[in-house]
Structures are given as C-alpha cells and as structure tokens.
Amino acid sequence: MAEIDIITNPNHRGQGLGTVVGQAFIKQCLAKNVLPAWDCDNNNESSKTLASKLGFSNAENYALYVLK
C-alpha cells in the first residue's frame, strides 16, 4: 500500500496540478501492483475534493491521537 500526500505550492493551486500528479502516482502504483490509499483530515475539503476526482471514496473515518 502507498499513501498519497500531495502538497501544491500556494502560488500554483487551482491549476489542476494535483490532479495530474495524483493520476501519475496512481498509474505507477497500479503498474507495480501497489494499492494507492488516500488519507486526509476530515476538515480538509480541498483534499477530499481531489481524492474524489481521482476516484477515491470515503471508506472509513477514524480518530487520530497526538501527544501534546
């Protein structure tokens, strides 16, 4: 399994670059028999929108705990 994290420079957002990079990453994963996975904060609407564009669906919600 390979987790996808895409960060686009703020000066270049909204140009479809995340979609292009995501599609290429997914294609490489599938060619190597690796399952691509998407993980993001539930409040990250941009990430959820991109994930949906790339064909991912919200399979599960989970809690993340961090040490303060």
mmCIF file as Biopython writes it, N, C-alpha, C and O atoms, coordinates in Angstrom:
data_model
#
loop_
_atom_site.group_PDB
_atom_site.id
_atom_site.type_symbol
_atom_site.label_atom_id
_atom_site.label_alt_id
_atom_site.label_comp_id
_atom_site.label_asym_id
_atom_site.label_entity_id
_atom_site.label_seq_id
_atom_site.pdbx_PDB_ins_code
_atom_site.Cartn_x
_atom_site.Cartn_y
_atom_site.Cartn_z
_atom_site.occupancy
_atom_site.B_iso_or_equiv
_atom_site.auth_seq_id
_atom_site.auth_asym_id
_atom_site.pdbx_PDB_model_num
ATOM 1   N N  . MET A ? 1  ? 0.845   -1.170 0.000   1.0 0.0 1  A 1 
ATOM 2   C CA . MET A ? 1  ? 0.000   0.000  0.000   1.0 0.0 1  A 1 
ATOM 3   C C  . MET A ? 1  ? 0.895   1.239  0.000   1.0 0.0 1  A 1 
ATOM 4   O O  . MET A ? 1  ? 1.944   1.255  0.644   1.0 0.0 1  A 1 
ATOM 5   N N  . ALA A ? 2  ? 0.477   2.266  -0.720  1.0 0.0 2  A 1 
ATOM 6   C CA . ALA A ? 2  ? 1.197   3.531  -0.745  1.0 0.0 2  A 1 
ATOM 7   C C  . ALA A ? 2  ? 0.209   4.659  -0.470  1.0 0.0 2  A 1 
ATOM 8   O O  . ALA A ? 2  ? -0.797  4.803  -1.165  1.0 0.0 2  A 1 
ATOM 9   N N  . GLU A ? 3  ? 0.505   5.446  0.541   1.0 0.0 3  A 1 
ATOM 10  C CA . GLU A ? 3  ? -0.353  6.569  0.895   1.0 0.0 3  A 1 
ATOM 11  C C  . GLU A ? 3  ? 0.026   7.787  0.058   1.0 0.0 3  A 1 
ATOM 12  O O  . GLU A ? 3  ? 1.206   8.088  -0.120  1.0 0.0 3  A 1 
ATOM 13  N N  . ILE A ? 4  ? -0.969  8.469  -0.443  1.0 0.0 4  A 1 
ATOM 14  C CA . ILE A ? 4  ? -0.762  9.633  -1.295  1.0 0.0 4  A 1 
ATOM 15  C C  . ILE A ? 4  ? -0.860  10.906 -0.457  1.0 0.0 4  A 1 
ATOM 16  O O  . ILE A ? 4  ? -1.830  11.104 0.274   1.0 0.0 4  A 1 
ATOM 17  N N  . ASP A ? 5  ? 0.142   11.757 -0.570  1.0 0.0 5  A 1 
ATOM 18  C CA . ASP A ? 5  ? 0.132   13.094 0.027   1.0 0.0 5  A 1 
ATOM 19  C C  . ASP A ? 5  ? 0.582   14.062 -1.050  1.0 0.0 5  A 1 
ATOM 20  O O  . ASP A ? 5  ? 1.709   13.969 -1.537  1.0 0.0 5  A 1 
ATOM 21  N N  . ILE A ? 6  ? -0.275  14.978 -1.421  1.0 0.0 6  A 1 
ATOM 22  C CA . ILE A ? 6  ? 0.056   15.954 -2.457  1.0 0.0 6  A 1 
ATOM 23  C C  . ILE A ? 6  ? -0.037  17.348 -1.848  1.0 0.0 6  A 1 
ATOM 24  O O  . ILE A ? 6  ? -1.070  17.733 -1.300  1.0 0.0 6  A 1 
ATOM 25  N N  . ILE A ? 7  ? 1.043   18.088 -1.950  1.0 0.0 7  A 1 
ATOM 26  C CA . ILE A ? 7  ? 1.065   19.471 -1.484  1.0 0.0 7  A 1 
ATOM 27  C C  . ILE A ? 7  ? 1.451   20.340 -2.669  1.0 0.0 7  A 1 
ATOM 28  O O  . ILE A ? 7  ? 2.514   20.159 -3.262  1.0 0.0 7  A 1 
ATOM 29  N N  . THR A ? 8  ? 0.587   21.277 -3.008  1.0 0.0 8  A 1 
ATOM 30  C CA . THR A ? 8  ? 0.839   22.171 -4.136  1.0 0.0 8  A 1 
ATOM 31  C C  . THR A ? 8  ? 1.230   23.545 -3.608  1.0 0.0 8  A 1 
ATOM 32  O O  . THR A ? 8  ? 0.614   24.059 -2.673  1.0 0.0 8  A 1 
ATOM 33  N N  . ASN A ? 9  ? 2.243   24.128 -4.204  1.0 0.0 9  A 1 
ATOM 34  C CA . ASN A ? 9  ? 2.662   25.480 -3.854  1.0 0.0 9  A 1 
ATOM 35  C C  . ASN A ? 9  ? 1.444   26.404 -3.947  1.0 0.0 9  A 1 
ATOM 36  O O  . ASN A ? 9  ? 0.728   26.382 -4.949  1.0 0.0 9  A 1 
ATOM 37  N N  . PRO A ? 10 ? 1.204   27.214 -2.911  1.0 0.0 10 A 1 
ATOM 38  C CA . PRO A ? 10 ? 0.027   28.095 -2.920  1.0 0.0 10 A 1 
ATOM 39  C C  . PRO A ? 10 ? -0.070  28.985 -4.168  1.0 0.0 10 A 1 
ATOM 40  O O  . PRO A ? 10 ? -1.173  29.337 -4.586  1.0 0.0 10 A 1 
ATOM 41  N N  . ASN A ? 11 ? 1.058   29.344 -4.755  1.0 0.0 11 A 1 
ATOM 42  C CA . ASN A ? 11 ? 1.045   30.196 -5.950  1.0 0.0 11 A 1 
ATOM 43  C C  . ASN A ? 11 ? 0.557   29.462 -7.188  1.0 0.0 11 A 1 
ATOM 44  O O  . ASN A ? 11 ? 0.290   30.090 -8.213  1.0 0.0 11 A 1 
ATOM 45  N N  . HIS A ? 12 ? 0.436   28.143 -7.109  1.0 0.0 12 A 1 
ATOM 46  C CA . HIS A ? 12 ? 0.069   27.354 -8.292  1.0 0.0 12 A 1 
ATOM 47  C C  . HIS A ? 12 ? -1.162  26.482 -8.064  1.0 0.0 12 A 1 
ATOM 48  O O  . HIS A ? 12 ? -1.429  25.576 -8.854  1.0 0.0 12 A 1 
ATOM 49  N N  . ARG A ? 13 ? -1.906  26.740 -7.005  1.0 0.0 13 A 1 
ATOM 50  C CA . ARG A ? 13 ? -3.112  25.965 -6.733  1.0 0.0 13 A 1 
ATOM 51  C C  . ARG A ? 13 ? -4.223  26.338 -7.702  1.0 0.0 13 A 1 
ATOM 52  O O  . ARG A ? 13 ? -4.236  27.435 -8.260  1.0 0.0 13 A 1 
ATOM 53  N N  . GLY A ? 14 ? -5.144  25.420 -7.893  1.0 0.0 14 A 1 
ATOM 54  C CA . GLY A ? 14 ? -6.292  25.674 -8.747  1.0 0.0 14 A 1 
ATOM 55  C C  . GLY A ? 14 ? -6.006  25.525 -10.232 1.0 0.0 14 A 1 
ATOM 56  O O  . GLY A ? 14 ? -6.826  25.925 -11.059 1.0 0.0 14 A 1 
ATOM 57  N N  . GLN A ? 15 ? -4.857  24.956 -10.587 1.0 0.0 15 A 1 
ATOM 58  C CA . GLN A ? 15 ? -4.480  24.791 -11.986 1.0 0.0 15 A 1 
ATOM 59  C C  . GLN A ? 15 ? -4.530  23.335 -12.444 1.0 0.0 15 A 1 
ATOM 60  O O  . GLN A ? 15 ? -4.164  23.023 -13.578 1.0 0.0 15 A 1 
ATOM 61  N N  . GLY A ? 16 ? -4.984  22.445 -11.560 1.0 0.0 16 A 1 
ATOM 62  C CA . GLY A ? 16 ? -5.088  21.036 -11.922 1.0 0.0 16 A 1 
ATOM 63  C C  . GLY A ? 16 ? -3.808  20.239 -11.731 1.0 0.0 16 A 1 
ATOM 64  O O  . GLY A ? 16 ? -3.736  19.079 -12.135 1.0 0.0 16 A 1 
ATOM 65  N N  . LEU A ? 17 ? -2.802  20.845 -11.123 1.0 0.0 17 A 1 
ATOM 66  C CA . LEU A ? 17 ? -1.526  20.147 -10.943 1.0 0.0 17 A 1 
ATOM 67  C C  . LEU A ? 17 ? -1.656  18.950 -10.014 1.0 0.0 17 A 1 
ATOM 68  O O  . LEU A ? 17 ? -1.049  17.907 -10.259 1.0 0.0 17 A 1 
ATOM 69  N N  . GLY A ? 18 ? -2.437  19.088 -8.953  1.0 0.0 18 A 1 
ATOM 70  C CA . GLY A ? 18 ? -2.642  17.975 -8.029  1.0 0.0 18 A 1 
ATOM 71  C C  . GLY A ? 18 ? -3.292  16.790 -8.716  1.0 0.0 18 A 1 
ATOM 72  O O  . GLY A ? 18 ? -2.955  15.639 -8.437  1.0 0.0 18 A 1 
ATOM 73  N N  . THR A ? 19 ? -4.222  17.071 -9.612  1.0 0.0 19 A 1 
ATOM 74  C CA . THR A ? 19 ? -4.884  16.004 -10.360 1.0 0.0 19 A 1 
ATOM 75  C C  . THR A ? 19 ? -3.893  15.272 -11.252 1.0 0.0 19 A 1 
ATOM 76  O O  . THR A ? 19 ? -3.894  14.042 -11.308 1.0 0.0 19 A 1 
ATOM 77  N N  . VAL A ? 20 ? -3.049  16.022 -11.947 1.0 0.0 20 A 1 
ATOM 78  C CA . VAL A ? 20 ? -2.060  15.414 -12.850 1.0 0.0 20 A 1 
ATOM 79  C C  . VAL A ? 20 ? -1.080  14.549 -12.057 1.0 0.0 20 A 1 
ATOM 80  O O  . VAL A ? 20 ? -0.785  13.420 -12.448 1.0 0.0 20 A 1 
ATOM 81  N N  . VAL A ? 21 ? -0.583  15.079 -10.956 1.0 0.0 21 A 1 
ATOM 82  C CA . VAL A ? 21 ? 0.370   14.337 -10.128 1.0 0.0 21 A 1 
ATOM 83  C C  . VAL A ? 21 ? -0.293  13.105 -9.523  1.0 0.0 21 A 1 
ATOM 84  O O  . VAL A ? 21 ? 0.294   12.023 -9.511  1.0 0.0 21 A 1 
ATOM 85  N N  . GLY A ? 22 ? -1.516  13.268 -9.020  1.0 0.0 22 A 1 
ATOM 86  C CA . GLY A ? 22 ? -2.245  12.143 -8.438  1.0 0.0 22 A 1 
ATOM 87  C C  . GLY A ? 22 ? -2.492  11.035 -9.442  1.0 0.0 22 A 1 
ATOM 88  O O  . GLY A ? 22 ? -2.315  9.859  -9.126  1.0 0.0 22 A 1 
ATOM 89  N N  . GLN A ? 23 ? -2.898  11.398 -10.651 1.0 0.0 23 A 1 
ATOM 90  C CA . GLN A ? 23 ? -3.139  10.390 -11.688 1.0 0.0 23 A 1 
ATOM 91  C C  . GLN A ? 23 ? -1.855  9.631  -12.029 1.0 0.0 23 A 1 
ATOM 92  O O  . GLN A ? 23 ? -1.877  8.412  -12.195 1.0 0.0 23 A 1 
ATOM 93  N N  . ALA A ? 24 ? -0.750  10.348 -12.131 1.0 0.0 24 A 1 
ATOM 94  C CA . ALA A ? 24 ? 0.528   9.695  -12.456 1.0 0.0 24 A 1 
ATOM 95  C C  . ALA A ? 24 ? 0.958   8.757  -11.329 1.0 0.0 24 A 1 
ATOM 96  O O  . ALA A ? 24 ? 1.441   7.654  -11.586 1.0 0.0 24 A 1 
ATOM 97  N N  . PHE A ? 25 ? 0.781   9.195  -10.082 1.0 0.0 25 A 1 
ATOM 98  C CA . PHE A ? 25 ? 1.157   8.361  -8.939  1.0 0.0 25 A 1 
ATOM 99  C C  . PHE A ? 25 ? 0.319   7.091  -8.895  1.0 0.0 25 A 1 
ATOM 100 O O  . PHE A ? 25 ? 0.846   5.997  -8.690  1.0 0.0 25 A 1 
ATOM 101 N N  . ILE A ? 26 ? -0.990  7.242  -9.091  1.0 0.0 26 A 1 
ATOM 102 C CA . ILE A ? 26 ? -1.894  6.090  -9.082  1.0 0.0 26 A 1 
ATOM 103 C C  . ILE A ? 26 ? -1.516  5.115  -10.197 1.0 0.0 26 A 1 
ATOM 104 O O  . ILE A ? 26 ? -1.479  3.904  -9.982  1.0 0.0 26 A 1 
ATOM 105 N N  . LYS A ? 27 ? -1.241  5.640  -11.371 1.0 0.0 27 A 1 
ATOM 106 C CA . LYS A ? 27 ? -0.860  4.797  -12.507 1.0 0.0 27 A 1 
ATOM 107 C C  . LYS A ? 27 ? 0.395   3.994  -12.186 1.0 0.0 27 A 1 
ATOM 108 O O  . LYS A ? 27 ? 0.456   2.802  -12.489 1.0 0.0 27 A 1 
ATOM 109 N N  . GLN A ? 28 ? 1.393   4.624  -11.580 1.0 0.0 28 A 1 
ATOM 110 C CA . GLN A ? 28 ? 2.623   3.927  -11.204 1.0 0.0 28 A 1 
ATOM 111 C C  . GLN A ? 28 ? 2.352   2.872  -10.135 1.0 0.0 28 A 1 
ATOM 112 O O  . GLN A ? 28 ? 2.894   1.769  -10.196 1.0 0.0 28 A 1 
ATOM 113 N N  . CYS A ? 29 ? 1.519   3.209  -9.162  1.0 0.0 29 A 1 
ATOM 114 C CA . CYS A ? 29 ? 1.175   2.238  -8.117  1.0 0.0 29 A 1 
ATOM 115 C C  . CYS A ? 29 ? 0.551   0.989  -8.738  1.0 0.0 29 A 1 
ATOM 116 O O  . CYS A ? 29 ? 0.967   -0.133 -8.446  1.0 0.0 29 A 1 
ATOM 117 N N  . LEU A ? 30 ? -0.438  1.192  -9.586  1.0 0.0 30 A 1 
ATOM 118 C CA . LEU A ? 30 ? -1.145  0.064  -10.180 1.0 0.0 30 A 1 
ATOM 119 C C  . LEU A ? 30 ? -0.223  -0.762 -11.073 1.0 0.0 30 A 1 
ATOM 120 O O  . LEU A ? 30 ? -0.349  -1.986 -11.125 1.0 0.0 30 A 1 
ATOM 121 N N  . ALA A ? 31 ? 0.697   -0.112 -11.771 1.0 0.0 31 A 1 
ATOM 122 C CA . ALA A ? 31 ? 1.651   -0.833 -12.624 1.0 0.0 31 A 1 
ATOM 123 C C  . ALA A ? 31 ? 2.576   -1.715 -11.796 1.0 0.0 31 A 1 
ATOM 124 O O  . ALA A ? 31 ? 3.071   -2.734 -12.277 1.0 0.0 31 A 1 
ATOM 125 N N  . LYS A ? 32 ? 2.805   -1.315 -10.544 1.0 0.0 32 A 1 
ATOM 126 C CA . LYS A ? 32 ? 3.704   -2.072 -9.657  1.0 0.0 32 A 1 
ATOM 127 C C  . LYS A ? 32 ? 2.930   -2.943 -8.668  1.0 0.0 32 A 1 
ATOM 128 O O  . LYS A ? 32 ? 3.503   -3.475 -7.718  1.0 0.0 32 A 1 
ATOM 129 N N  . ASN A ? 33 ? 1.608   -3.084 -8.902  1.0 0.0 33 A 1 
ATOM 130 C CA . ASN A ? 33 ? 0.748   -3.894 -8.039  1.0 0.0 33 A 1 
ATOM 131 C C  . ASN A ? 33 ? 0.753   -3.387 -6.593  1.0 0.0 33 A 1 
ATOM 132 O O  . ASN A ? 33 ? 0.750   -4.176 -5.649  1.0 0.0 33 A 1 
ATOM 133 N N  . VAL A ? 34 ? 0.761   -2.069 -6.436  1.0 0.0 34 A 1 
ATOM 134 C CA . VAL A ? 34 ? 0.720   -1.419 -5.123  1.0 0.0 34 A 1 
ATOM 135 C C  . VAL A ? 34 ? -0.628  -0.710 -5.011  1.0 0.0 34 A 1 
ATOM 136 O O  . VAL A ? 34 ? -1.043  -0.011 -5.935  1.0 0.0 34 A 1 
ATOM 137 N N  . LEU A ? 35 ? -1.303  -0.888 -3.897  1.0 0.0 35 A 1 
ATOM 138 C CA . LEU A ? 35 ? -2.606  -0.283 -3.683  1.0 0.0 35 A 1 
ATOM 139 C C  . LEU A ? 35 ? -2.439  1.161  -3.230  1.0 0.0 35 A 1 
ATOM 140 O O  . LEU A ? 35 ? -1.886  1.403  -2.157  1.0 0.0 35 A 1 
ATOM 141 N N  . PRO A ? 36 ? -2.913  2.147  -4.034  1.0 0.0 36 A 1 
ATOM 142 C CA . PRO A ? 36 ? -2.833  3.538  -3.589  1.0 0.0 36 A 1 
ATOM 143 C C  . PRO A ? 36 ? -3.924  3.818  -2.557  1.0 0.0 36 A 1 
ATOM 144 O O  . PRO A ? 36 ? -5.045  3.323  -2.677  1.0 0.0 36 A 1 
ATOM 145 N N  . ALA A ? 37 ? -3.589  4.609  -1.550  1.0 0.0 37 A 1 
ATOM 146 C CA . ALA A ? 37 ? -4.540  4.943  -0.493  1.0 0.0 37 A 1 
ATOM 147 C C  . ALA A ? 37 ? -4.506  6.448  -0.252  1.0 0.0 37 A 1 
ATOM 148 O O  . ALA A ? 37 ? -3.454  7.078  -0.360  1.0 0.0 37 A 1 
ATOM 149 N N  . TRP A ? 38 ? -5.654  7.015  0.073   1.0 0.0 38 A 1 
ATOM 150 C CA . TRP A ? 38 ? -5.763  8.451  0.336   1.0 0.0 38 A 1 
ATOM 151 C C  . TRP A ? 38 ? -6.128  8.631  1.797   1.0 0.0 38 A 1 
ATOM 152 O O  . TRP A ? 38 ? -7.024  7.954  2.302   1.0 0.0 38 A 1 
ATOM 153 N N  . ASP A ? 39 ? -5.452  9.529  2.474   1.0 0.0 39 A 1 
ATOM 154 C CA . ASP A ? 39 ? -5.673  9.777  3.896   1.0 0.0 39 A 1 
ATOM 155 C C  . ASP A ? 39 ? -5.594  11.279 4.107   1.0 0.0 39 A 1 
ATOM 156 O O  . ASP A ? 39 ? -4.592  11.904 3.757   1.0 0.0 39 A 1 
ATOM 157 N N  . CYS A ? 40 ? -6.643  11.865 4.676   1.0 0.0 40 A 1 
ATOM 158 C CA . CYS A ? 40 ? -6.590  13.293 4.973   1.0 0.0 40 A 1 
ATOM 159 C C  . CYS A ? 40 ? -7.503  13.616 6.148   1.0 0.0 40 A 1 
ATOM 160 O O  . CYS A ? 40 ? -8.379  12.834 6.516   1.0 0.0 40 A 1 
ATOM 161 N N  . ASP A ? 41 ? -7.274  14.779 6.718   1.0 0.0 41 A 1 
ATOM 162 C CA . ASP A ? 41 ? -8.110  15.273 7.803   1.0 0.0 41 A 1 
ATOM 163 C C  . ASP A ? 41 ? -9.524  15.481 7.260   1.0 0.0 41 A 1 
ATOM 164 O O  . ASP A ? 41 ? -9.696  15.939 6.131   1.0 0.0 41 A 1 
ATOM 165 N N  . ASN A ? 42 ? -10.512 15.150 8.048   1.0 0.0 42 A 1 
ATOM 166 C CA . ASN A ? 42 ? -11.895 15.270 7.615   1.0 0.0 42 A 1 
ATOM 167 C C  . ASN A ? 42 ? -12.290 16.709 7.297   1.0 0.0 42 A 1 
ATOM 168 O O  . ASN A ? 42 ? -13.247 16.933 6.556   1.0 0.0 42 A 1 
ATOM 169 N N  . ASN A ? 43 ? -11.574 17.680 7.839   1.0 0.0 43 A 1 
ATOM 170 C CA . ASN A ? 43 ? -11.866 19.094 7.588   1.0 0.0 43 A 1 
ATOM 171 C C  . ASN A ? 43 ? -11.160 19.640 6.352   1.0 0.0 43 A 1 
ATOM 172 O O  . ASN A ? 43 ? -11.383 20.792 5.982   1.0 0.0 43 A 1 
ATOM 173 N N  . ASN A ? 44 ? -10.318 18.845 5.707   1.0 0.0 44 A 1 
ATOM 174 C CA . ASN A ? 44 ? -9.557  19.295 4.543   1.0 0.0 44 A 1 
ATOM 175 C C  . ASN A ? 44 ? -10.394 19.088 3.279   1.0 0.0 44 A 1 
ATOM 176 O O  . ASN A ? 44 ? -10.254 18.085 2.579   1.0 0.0 44 A 1 
ATOM 177 N N  . GLU A ? 45 ? -11.262 20.055 3.006   1.0 0.0 45 A 1 
ATOM 178 C CA . GLU A ? 45 ? -12.202 19.934 1.889   1.0 0.0 45 A 1 
ATOM 179 C C  . GLU A ? 45 ? -11.486 19.853 0.542   1.0 0.0 45 A 1 
ATOM 180 O O  . GLU A ? 45 ? -11.930 19.123 -0.344  1.0 0.0 45 A 1 
ATOM 181 N N  . SER A ? 46 ? -10.388 20.588 0.373   1.0 0.0 46 A 1 
ATOM 182 C CA . SER A ? 46 ? -9.647  20.542 -0.890  1.0 0.0 46 A 1 
ATOM 183 C C  . SER A ? 46 ? -9.106  19.143 -1.148  1.0 0.0 46 A 1 
ATOM 184 O O  . SER A ? 46 ? -9.183  18.635 -2.267  1.0 0.0 46 A 1 
ATOM 185 N N  . SER A ? 47 ? -8.559  18.524 -0.105  1.0 0.0 47 A 1 
ATOM 186 C CA . SER A ? 47 ? -8.008  17.186 -0.242  1.0 0.0 47 A 1 
ATOM 187 C C  . SER A ? 47 ? -9.110  16.174 -0.549  1.0 0.0 47 A 1 
ATOM 188 O O  . SER A ? 47 ? -8.932  15.288 -1.385  1.0 0.0 47 A 1 
ATOM 189 N N  . LYS A ? 48 ? -10.233 16.306 0.120   1.0 0.0 48 A 1 
ATOM 190 C CA . LYS A ? 48 ? -11.341 15.385 -0.115  1.0 0.0 48 A 1 
ATOM 191 C C  . LYS A ? 48 ? -11.888 15.541 -1.530  1.0 0.0 48 A 1 
ATOM 192 O O  . LYS A ? 48 ? -12.265 14.551 -2.158  1.0 0.0 48 A 1 
ATOM 193 N N  . THR A ? 49 ? -11.935 16.767 -2.037  1.0 0.0 49 A 1 
ATOM 194 C CA . THR A ? 49 ? -12.405 17.004 -3.403  1.0 0.0 49 A 1 
ATOM 195 C C  . THR A ? 49 ? -11.462 16.367 -4.412  1.0 0.0 49 A 1 
ATOM 196 O O  . THR A ? 49 ? -11.902 15.723 -5.364  1.0 0.0 49 A 1 
ATOM 197 N N  . LEU A ? 50 ? -10.157 16.549 -4.198  1.0 0.0 50 A 1 
ATOM 198 C CA . LEU A ? 50 ? -9.182  15.954 -5.114  1.0 0.0 50 A 1 
ATOM 199 C C  . LEU A ? 50 ? -9.256  14.430 -5.055  1.0 0.0 50 A 1 
ATOM 200 O O  . LEU A ? 50 ? -9.207  13.766 -6.091  1.0 0.0 50 A 1 
ATOM 201 N N  . ALA A ? 51 ? -9.371  13.883 -3.866  1.0 0.0 51 A 1 
ATOM 202 C CA . ALA A ? 51 ? -9.479  12.427 -3.722  1.0 0.0 51 A 1 
ATOM 203 C C  . ALA A ? 51 ? -10.676 11.897 -4.507  1.0 0.0 51 A 1 
ATOM 204 O O  . ALA A ? 51 ? -10.580 10.873 -5.182  1.0 0.0 51 A 1 
ATOM 205 N N  . SER A ? 52 ? -11.786 12.591 -4.416  1.0 0.0 52 A 1 
ATOM 206 C CA . SER A ? 52 ? -12.988 12.183 -5.144  1.0 0.0 52 A 1 
ATOM 207 C C  . SER A ? 52 ? -12.766 12.259 -6.655  1.0 0.0 52 A 1 
ATOM 208 O O  . SER A ? 52 ? -13.182 11.363 -7.389  1.0 0.0 52 A 1 
ATOM 209 N N  . LYS A ? 53 ? -12.107 13.333 -7.124  1.0 0.0 53 A 1 
ATOM 210 C CA . LYS A ? 53 ? -11.804 13.474 -8.554  1.0 0.0 53 A 1 
ATOM 211 C C  . LYS A ? 53 ? -10.963 12.309 -9.057  1.0 0.0 53 A 1 
ATOM 212 O O  . LYS A ? 53 ? -11.093 11.883 -10.205 1.0 0.0 53 A 1 
ATOM 213 N N  . LEU A ? 54 ? -10.099 11.800 -8.186  1.0 0.0 54 A 1 
ATOM 214 C CA . LEU A ? 54 ? -9.187  10.719 -8.561  1.0 0.0 54 A 1 
ATOM 215 C C  . LEU A ? 54 ? -9.811  9.338  -8.385  1.0 0.0 54 A 1 
ATOM 216 O O  . LEU A ? 54 ? -9.168  8.326  -8.662  1.0 0.0 54 A 1 
ATOM 217 N N  . GLY A ? 55 ? -11.066 9.292  -7.924  1.0 0.0 55 A 1 
ATOM 218 C CA . GLY A ? 55 ? -11.774 8.018  -7.841  1.0 0.0 55 A 1 
ATOM 219 C C  . GLY A ? 55 ? -11.839 7.382  -6.465  1.0 0.0 55 A 1 
ATOM 220 O O  . GLY A ? 55 ? -12.328 6.261  -6.327  1.0 0.0 55 A 1 
ATOM 221 N N  . PHE A ? 56 ? -11.354 8.079  -5.444  1.0 0.0 56 A 1 
ATOM 222 C CA . PHE A ? 56 ? -11.406 7.527  -4.094  1.0 0.0 56 A 1 
ATOM 223 C C  . PHE A ? 56 ? -12.754 7.834  -3.464  1.0 0.0 56 A 1 
ATOM 224 O O  . PHE A ? 56 ? -13.393 8.832  -3.798  1.0 0.0 56 A 1 
ATOM 225 N N  . SER A ? 57 ? -13.180 6.973  -2.552  1.0 0.0 57 A 1 
ATOM 226 C CA . SER A ? 57 ? -14.399 7.222  -1.795  1.0 0.0 57 A 1 
ATOM 227 C C  . SER A ? 57 ? -14.052 7.147  -0.319  1.0 0.0 57 A 1 
ATOM 228 O O  . SER A ? 57 ? -13.027 6.581  0.061   1.0 0.0 57 A 1 
ATOM 229 N N  . ASN A ? 58 ? -14.908 7.720  0.505   1.0 0.0 58 A 1 
ATOM 230 C CA . ASN A ? 58 ? -14.670 7.753  1.941   1.0 0.0 58 A 1 
ATOM 231 C C  . ASN A ? 58 ? -15.033 6.396  2.541   1.0 0.0 58 A 1 
ATOM 232 O O  . ASN A ? 58 ? -16.190 6.141  2.875   1.0 0.0 58 A 1 
ATOM 233 N N  . ALA A ? 59 ? -14.035 5.535  2.672   1.0 0.0 59 A 1 
ATOM 234 C CA . ALA A ? 59 ? -14.271 4.172  3.145   1.0 0.0 59 A 1 
ATOM 235 C C  . ALA A ? 59 ? -14.457 4.105  4.658   1.0 0.0 59 A 1 
ATOM 236 O O  . ALA A ? 59 ? -15.211 3.269  5.157   1.0 0.0 59 A 1 
ATOM 237 N N  . GLU A ? 60 ? -13.776 4.978  5.382   1.0 0.0 60 A 1 
ATOM 238 C CA . GLU A ? 60 ? -13.885 4.922  6.838   1.0 0.0 60 A 1 
ATOM 239 C C  . GLU A ? 60 ? -13.445 6.226  7.467   1.0 0.0 60 A 1 
ATOM 240 O O  . GLU A ? 60 ? -12.664 6.978  6.884   1.0 0.0 60 A 1 
ATOM 241 N N  . ASN A ? 61 ? -13.945 6.486  8.650   1.0 0.0 61 A 1 
ATOM 242 C CA . ASN A ? 61 ? -13.487 7.603  9.475   1.0 0.0 61 A 1 
ATOM 243 C C  . ASN A ? 61 ? -12.788 7.004  10.681  1.0 0.0 61 A 1 
ATOM 244 O O  . ASN A ? 61 ? -13.165 5.935  11.162  1.0 0.0 61 A 1 
ATOM 245 N N  . TYR A ? 62 ? -11.772 7.692  11.165  1.0 0.0 62 A 1 
ATOM 246 C CA . TYR A ? 62 ? -11.083 7.203  12.347  1.0 0.0 62 A 1 
ATOM 247 C C  . TYR A ? 62 ? -10.545 8.389  13.135  1.0 0.0 62 A 1 
ATOM 248 O O  . TYR A ? 62 ? -10.400 9.492  12.608  1.0 0.0 62 A 1 
ATOM 249 N N  . ALA A ? 63 ? -10.254 8.141  14.397  1.0 0.0 63 A 1 
ATOM 250 C CA . ALA A ? 63 ? -9.719  9.192  15.268  1.0 0.0 63 A 1 
ATOM 251 C C  . ALA A ? 63 ? -8.193  9.123  15.259  1.0 0.0 63 A 1 
ATOM 252 O O  . ALA A ? 63 ? -7.606  8.041  15.240  1.0 0.0 63 A 1 
ATOM 253 N N  . LEU A ? 64 ? -7.578  10.275 15.272  1.0 0.0 64 A 1 
ATOM 254 C CA . LEU A ? 64 ? -6.125  10.374 15.345  1.0 0.0 64 A 1 
ATOM 255 C C  . LEU A ? 64 ? -5.769  11.063 16.645  1.0 0.0 64 A 1 
ATOM 256 O O  . LEU A ? 64 ? -6.276  12.143 16.948  1.0 0.0 64 A 1 
ATOM 257 N N  . TYR A ? 65 ? -4.911  10.446 17.395  1.0 0.0 65 A 1 
ATOM 258 C CA . TYR A ? 65 ? -4.498  10.995 18.683  1.0 0.0 65 A 1 
ATOM 259 C C  . TYR A ? 65 ? -3.035  11.405 18.610  1.0 0.0 65 A 1 
ATOM 260 O O  . TYR A ? 65 ? -2.205  10.670 18.073  1.0 0.0 65 A 1 
ATOM 261 N N  . VAL A ? 66 ? -2.718  12.580 19.151  1.0 0.0 66 A 1 
ATOM 262 C CA . VAL A ? 66 ? -1.337  13.059 19.161  1.0 0.0 66 A 1 
ATOM 263 C C  . VAL A ? 66 ? -0.954  13.418 20.581  1.0 0.0 66 A 1 
ATOM 264 O O  . VAL A ? 66 ? -1.792  13.860 21.368  1.0 0.0 66 A 1 
ATOM 265 N N  . LEU A ? 67 ? 0.293   13.229 20.901  1.0 0.0 67 A 1 
ATOM 266 C CA . LEU A ? 67 ? 0.820   13.562 22.215  1.0 0.0 67 A 1 
ATOM 267 C C  . LEU A ? 67 ? 1.103   15.052 22.272  1.0 0.0 67 A 1 
ATOM 268 O O  . LEU A ? 67 ? 1.786   15.592 21.402  1.0 0.0 67 A 1 
ATOM 269 N N  . LYS A ? 68 ? 0.589   15.706 23.277  1.0 0.0 68 A 1 
ATOM 270 C CA . LYS A ? 68 ? 0.804   17.163 23.426  1.0 0.0 68 A 1 
ATOM 271 C C  . LYS A ? 68 ? 1.941   17.421 24.387  1.0 0.0 68 A 1 
ATOM 272 O O  . LYS A ? 68 ? 2.279   18.576 24.648  1.0 0.0 68 A 1 
#
